[in-house]
């Protein structure tokens, strides 16, 4: 018995919806990840930069 065209549409629809859900999840993760520019230097790095700036 051959598969009906509607079952192929259901499979395609499920794949498309799963792909959209995965993209949405990935976008949420990327949007909430802290940026490297916002990260502060550690106190040790800040002191080293300050010492290097005053020794010039």
Number of C-alpha atoms within 10 A of each C-alpha: 3 4 7 8 8 9 10 11 11 11 11 12 12 12 12 12 12 12 12 12 12 12 12 12 12 11 11 11 11 11 10 8 8 10 9 7 6 7 8 9 10 9 9 9 11 12 12 11 13 11 11 10 9 7 7 5
